[in-house]
Amino acid sequence: MRIARFTHAGSTRLGLVDGDTVIDVGTADPSLPTDLGAVLAAGTLGSVGATAATAPRIPLADVRLEAPIPLPPNFIAIGLNYADHVKESGMEKPKMPVVFNKQVTCVTGPFDPVDVPTVAPTMVDYEGELGIVIGTRCRNVPKERAHEVVAGYLVVNDVSVRDWQLATPTMTMGKSWDTHGPIGPWMVTADEIPDPHDLRIKTWVDGDLRQDESTALMLNDCWELIEFLSTACTLLPGTIIATGTPAGVGFKMQPSGCVNPGSTVRIEIEKIGVIENPFVAQA
């Protein structure tokens, strides 16, 4: 299933994307939460499609797609997880996954505007990434069973304010500005992507292809990341794990390829979909 959170006729609800239509299961079953995160927390993901056969359909072009999980319990990100990105960054290959948090208030929709901060106008960067959505509360998950705790996958742009990111060792401030976590365009359930390690990630800035890589080249794959993270902390349903970005980020280009107000960043992941966000001056 491709589970979307959308707004239509002044109401936000859940739907299933089928081709160029949205199956409006939220209208067919008003008891459904309007937030995919609440569905995952309740353990009722299977109920989302229960009314699909009788639910009304809406043209996809007529709805506004929203962030599928607007306030995840955690938004965990991984740095330096592709060898070519490690190389372009001038860093050494990490001995274990590099983990940081994006504050959950950074989340925004798949086509919503992203702010270029007034205090950091020249170092705003993009990072196209595969996002894992955790579906089951879990701890100490062995990598051989990690697939069992995944609800699905989505596209993430780990927007980064590079000067703020590099000013402190934790990176959190440079990764957590409001609007700097576009996700979507929907969540594709795990049964549709049995192997997330053979997907193509592509990122364009104003039509210029900047990133083009396979998730097969992750240094630590999805299952290893879940094992590593769950060793220390309980992973909650709805948690998003951004699995790292490949080479092609803007601040390592000569001249700089960072984005400006007026830029548009498009990220596509094979079998999942596309997010595309305009960058605007912070109001």
N, C-alpha and C positions, 0 to 999 in steps of 0.2 A: 504494500500500500504506500501511496504518497499522501501523507497526512499533512494538510495545510491548515493554518489559522488565517482566516480572511475576514475582511469587512465588506459588507454589502447592504445597501439600503439602511445604513445607520446602525447595523448590528454586527458584532464580531462573534464568530463561531468557528467550529471545526468542519472541515470538509475533506473529501478524498478527490485528488486530482486524477482525472481519467482523460488523457488526450488534451483537448482544448476546452474541457468542461470541468466544473467543480461539482461533485456530488454533495449536496447540502445536507449532510447527516445531522448537523446541528439543529436544523429546522425540523427534520423528521423525528428527532429525539431530543426535545428540549431539556431533558435531564442531563445530557452530556455537558461536561465542563466546556468552557470556551477557551481553555488553555491546555495544550498538550501536556505541559508539565504536571497539571493536576491529574490528568488521566494516568500518567505514569506513576505518580505518587500513590494513587488509589489502586494500582495494579489491574486496571480495567482496559488495557490497550485493545484487547480482543473485542470489546463492545463497540468500538468506533465504527467498524464496518457492518454492524448487525442490521442496520436499517438501509444499507446502500441500495438494495434492490427496489425499494419503494420511495427513496428520497428524491426530491426535485433536483434538477440540474441547472446550473447557471454557467453561461459562457465565462471561461477563465479571464477573458479580456474585460469583463464587467466587474471584477472584484479587485480589491486591494489586498495583496498578500502581506501578511504581518509576520513578525518573528514567531516561529512555531512555539517557542518556549520563551516568553518575554522576561521572566525572572527565574532563571535556573538556580538551584540551590548552590551550585558551584560552577565556575567557568575556569577550567584548568587548561593551561597551555604548555606546550613543549617547545623548547628552543634548540636550534642546531641539530635537527633530526634528519637532515639530508647532507651527504658528504659534500656535494657541490656548493651548498649554502655555507657549510663550515669553511670551505676553501675561500669563497668570495668574501667572507667575513674576516679572514685573516686569523682565525682561531684554531686551536687544537681540537681534534676530535674528542668529545667529552667521554669520560670513563663510565658515566651513568647518565640517564636522562636528565636534561636541564628543565626543571619544573618551575613555573611561576603562575600566579593567579591574575586573571583579568577580573576586576570588580564587576559584579553582575549587572550593575546599572549601565554598563557600556552597551548592552544588547540593543540592537535596533533591527528594523526590518530589511528584507532582501533587496528592496528598491528605494529605501528611504535615504534622505540626504545625510552625509557625514560631515561633521564640523572640522574645519581647519582652525585650530585655536589661535586666538589673537596674540597670545604670549609665545607661541611657537609656530610661526607661519611658514617656515621654510624646510622643516624636517619631518613632515608627515608622510608616512610610508604605508604601503600595502603588503599583505602577506596572504596569498591564497593557500588555504589549508582544508584538509579533510577533517570534519568534526564527527566524533563519536558521541552518541547519546546513550547514557546508561539507563537501563530499564528496570533494574532490580537492586535493592539495597544489598550491598555486598562488601565483604572484607576478606583479605587473604585469598584472592582468587588465583589459582594456578593458571599459567598461560594456556594450558591444554583445555581449560574450561572457560576461558575468558569470553568466548563468543556467546556463551549462554546468558551473560548479563547485559548484552547490548540490545537496546530497543531499535536503534536505527542509526542513520547517517545523514549529515547535512553539509552544506558548504559554509565555510567560515572565512571572513576577512579579518585577520588579526591586525587591525590598524595600529600603527606604532608611531609615537612621537619620539623620534630617535634621540634628540638632545636630552629630553627628560628621561628616556629609558637608560641612556648611558651615564647619566649623572650619578646614579646610585646602583649598588650591586644587585638589588632585588628586581629591578625592571618594572615593578607593578605600576608606578606612577606613569610611566611612559606607555603603558598598555591599557589603561583603564579610563580614558576620557569618555565622557558621555558620547554616545553614538559610535564609538570605535570598536563595536563588536557586531557588525552585520552578520546575520545567519539566515539560512533558508535554502532555497525558496520554500521548502517543505521538508519534512523528515521522511526519508525512504526507509521502510522497515527492513530489519536485518535479513528477513527471509528472501528479499529481492536482491541482496548483495551478500551472498554466502562467503565471498572472499574479497575483503576491502583492500587487498594488497596488489590489485591489478587494475587500478583506476588512473586515468589521465587527469592531471590538474593543469589548467591553462588560465593565465591571467593576462588581461589586456588593460592598458592605460590609454585612453583616447584612441582606441583602435590599434595600438602598437602592442604586439604580442611580447610580453616580458617574461613570463614563466610558462614552461612546458615540460612537465616531468611526470613520471609514474610513481604511484605510491609503493611500488615494488622496491624502490630505492631508499625507503626509510631506513635509518640506522637501527632504530628500535620500532618494531612493528606494533600494530594495534594491541595484539594480545600481550606482548611484552610490557607495553605501557600500562595496561590494566593491572597486570600482575604487580608491577613495580609500585604503582600508586596505591593499590589496595593493601599492600604490605603495611603501609603507615596509617592510612585513614580509611574510614568507611565511605564508600561511594554511594551517593543517594540517587534515587530515580530522578531523571531530568538533568543530572549533571552533564555538562558538555566538556569534552576533552578535545582541544584543538591540537592536532598531531604534528605540527611543524610545517615549515614552508621550504620549498626548494629554492634553488638559485634564481636570481633575476630581480631581487628587491631593488628599490630605487636609490637608496642612499649609498649603495656601493657602485653605482654607475658613474662614469665620467663623460660629460658633466652629470651632475646629480639628476636622477629620475624621480625624485620625490614629487608628490602631487601638490596641486595648488587649487584654490577656489576656481571652479570651472572645469576641473578634471572629472573624468568618469572612469571608474574602475569596474571591470567586468571579470568575474571569476566563474569558470565552468569546470565541473567535475563529472566525468563520464558516469553514466547511469544514475546520476543524482539530479543535476540541473544547473541553473545559472542564477547568480545574484549580480546585480549591477547597480552601483551606488554613485550618485553625483556628489562631489565634494564642494562644500560651500563655506564661505567665511562665517565664523562663529558670530552669532547675533549678539 
